[in-house]
Amino acid sequence: MQFLEQFTLKNKLNGVSGKLKTLFAVLTLLVCSFSTTFIVPLLVFCIMLAFTVVVAGIPPRFYAKLMLAPAGFGLVSFVLMLFFFGKEPFFSIHAGGLTLTATKDGFDMALISVGRMLGSVSCLLFLALTTPMADIFTVLKKLKLPDVFIDLSMLIYRFIVVMVEEALRMEYAQKMRLGYSDVKGSFRALSLLAGNLFVRSWDSADKMLTAMNSRGYDGIIHVLDDESPIPRLHLLGLAGFELVLVSLNLILPR
Amino acid sequence: MHALETVDVDFRYPNGTHALQGVNIKIKTGSKIAILGPNGAGKSTLLYLFNATFKPTSGTVFLNGDSMHYDSSSLRSIRQKVGIVFQNSDEQLFAPTVKQDVSFGPLNLRLSVEEVEKRVSKSLNMVGISGFENLPPHNLSTGEKKKVAIAGVLAMEPEIMIFDEPLSGLDPRGQAELTELLDQLNADEKTIIVTTHRMDFAAEWADEIWILKNGQVIKKGEPNEIFSDMSLIHGANLQVPMPIQTHNELYLRGFANKQVPLSVLELVESVIEFSGEDEYNNYYALAKDDFAPHDECFIGFENGALVAFPEDFKNCFARFRCTEQVREGKQIPIDLSNIPEGKVWIVRTPSSLEGGAEIMLVTVVRGLIDSKKPHRIGAMGTVAKSIVKNTGLNYDFGGEVVNSAVSASRRGLSTMIFATGKMADLAAKRIAYLNQRMGEEICFQMVDEEL
């Protein structure tokens, strides 16, 4: 089973502080989504792409696959905005007695929104592909999010995998006995699987609580976090980078 | 002194199942205990009572002579002293990374971060996990997950460690490693309690066995006592271990003495002692070289045929001295009364490795092996194993090390055992015990080199 997660555990940016990577992705994402020019988001896209594929060494094919869905969505939005938003005529297409008129302000809007979208997605992909979940939880803790929220996310993160594995095992067991051979049977098998999975999850949650209690669980999950600080130089570099992006926004024409 | 004791303990689940009925158990401090019984006998329930996860419906559980209380501060101290490793590691490991999971217990004991860091790396070292600290548990194999689960309990430094079905789901090598880890923990003066369905393991490993059935103790005793009672064993849906089964057959047909063997080694000794060593039928091996009288000769199987080489080789299982001139390609008679003495050396290694110490050790270990020239190398415990590996050698015996070494010595091959910390004493004790049981003297020697 290929989870995105496998890449976070083995990429060339593993040595870099997880906190730094999270800050880098999130701050850039913010700057990108508030940009007033399409140049900054496109720049962000290129930089993030370079960081993810070239620096971190994520296989380009895999990255392209992940990008495909948002890019397709972006293309559709671009066309829609170009032709159906705005007032100022730009150019027209005549096709089979139909006239489609693109608008100038629609074009600008399309450029900015699609740019922002691509930039933001590339930020999130950078985070998802290079930063282990444990590091992200540490950042969330540092941000003083409620313990319940963090504890729950940690447990969900761990048990999603356990549950998926369990579900796959059940599915194989069903398929082995021709569980999904026709439509009606598929529905029946799927409903059995879902019900069974629920009961088993309940059961294993119970057992896990017993196991946690036996190690002195007191209602809050205490675990060791990575306390190493972000190197000053990296922090300065990050601040400089974000400043450049913001000032580009101010200098470049809207 | 008893580490744990239950007096007239009854336990009923909320759904009415009467899981334990008037259970009286005493567990000696520092012993190795196996609890056997059919499915549904109440074994797991009993374990939960030992750790105060469940409170008995009636009766009392004593920990180190004091009756258990169930308020939150008592619970914390009980759970620090009595750790449970669950059967399914996936239900025990919950944190995003291995290191975080192991740190959970000690942090709940309100220890300082430095202390917790120290304990985490110490316990991970002890179970032989390194390089996985920052991985999520689902990236590990079943055996590795089990080890992490053990490290998580170990980091709380309990006096008593309880394992529910520790061997289930592990491959043979994993089982051997785990058995050894249990011995290592016991050598560090921890009381170890396991439940298991593996009879051969229970027979060989445990000091004392308790058998539960339908929520009651039906028998307790030492392994040889327990397993010589056939009707009891079958009545409890259990099975007699292979060596004992084989021994019974041989004994009833007049080919073995009466002593109950707990391992293959003891079984073989029992048969040999009975039949006498002169009774060996002479047999022959194919000489792969020229041999003169008094030459050393190593025999073993190659492609199904018994062959003799003048030097040790991979499949060699015995060494003896030639009595006559034999040319290459001829049959060489094997005279088993002419087996030279196989020695056993026990070398104590440190119980933990500080950085850098390993490089120095490698030279010492190499020197030892070069001077004593053992035919086989054994390694007990994670540190000893890693030292031997770092020397660039492979150990021949990694599980059941002492039995294998004693067996080899009876076949003329000498073994050097590297044992981690207190496991060296354990190995020496074990050899002395086997000597006494077999009525034979295996020459063994503690090597007191400063390692």
Boltz contact constraints between the chains, C-beta under 6 A:
constraints:
  - contact:
      token1: [A, 133]
      token2: [B, 96]
      max_distance: 6.0
  - contact:
      token1: [A, 134]
      token2: [B, 96]
      max_distance: 6.0
  - contact:
      token1: [A, 134]
      token2: [B, 97]
      max_distance: 6.0
  - contact:
      token1: [A, 154]
      token2: [B, 96]
      max_distance: 6.0
  - contact:
      token1: [A, 157]
      token2: [B, 96]
      max_distance: 6.0
  - contact:
      token1: [A, 158]
      token2: [B, 94]
      max_distance: 6.0
  - contact:
      token1: [A, 161]
      token2: [B, 138]
      max_distance: 6.0
  - contact:
      token1: [A, 162]
      token2: [B, 90]
      max_distance: 6.0
  - contact:
      token1: [A, 204]
      token2: [B, 91]
      max_distance: 6.0
  - contact:
      token1: [A, 207]
      token2: [B, 91]
      max_distance: 6.0
  - contact:
      token1: [A, 208]
      token2: [B, 91]
      max_distance: 6.0
  - contact:
      token1: [A, 210]
      token2: [B, 53]
      max_distance: 6.0
  - contact:
      token1: [A, 211]
      token2: [B, 86]
      max_distance: 6.0
  - contact:
      token1: [A, 211]
      token2: [B, 91]
      max_distance: 6.0
  - contact:
      token1: [A, 211]
      token2: [B, 92]
      max_distance: 6.0
  - contact:
      token1: [A, 214]
      token2: [B, 51]
      max_distance: 6.0
  - contact:
      token1: [A, 214]
      token2: [B, 53]
      max_distance: 6.0
  - contact:
      token1: [A, 214]
      token2: [B, 79]
      max_distance: 6.0
  - contact:
      token1: [A, 214]
      token2: [B, 84]
      max_distance: 6.0
  - contact:
      token1: [A, 215]
      token2: [B, 104]
      max_distance: 6.0
  - contact:
      token1: [A, 215]
      token2: [B, 105]
      max_distance: 6.0
  - contact:
      token1: [A, 216]
      token2: [B, 76]
      max_distance: 6.0
  - contact:
      token1: [A, 216]
      token2: [B, 79]
      max_distance: 6.0
  - contact:
      token1: [A, 216]
      token2: [B, 108]
      max_distance: 6.0
  - contact:
      token1: [A, 222]
      token2: [B, 107]
      max_distance: 6.0
  - contact:
      token1: [A, 223]
      token2: [B, 95]
      max_distance: 6.0
  - contact:
      token1: [A, 223]
      token2: [B, 100]
      max_distance: 6.0
  - contact:
      token1: [A, 223]
      token2: [B, 103]
      max_distance: 6.0
  - contact:
      token1: [A, 223]
      token2: [B, 104]
      max_distance: 6.0
  - contact:
      token1: [A, 224]
      token2: [B, 100]
      max_distance: 6.0
  - contact:
      token1: [A, 224]
      token2: [B, 103]
      max_distance: 6.0
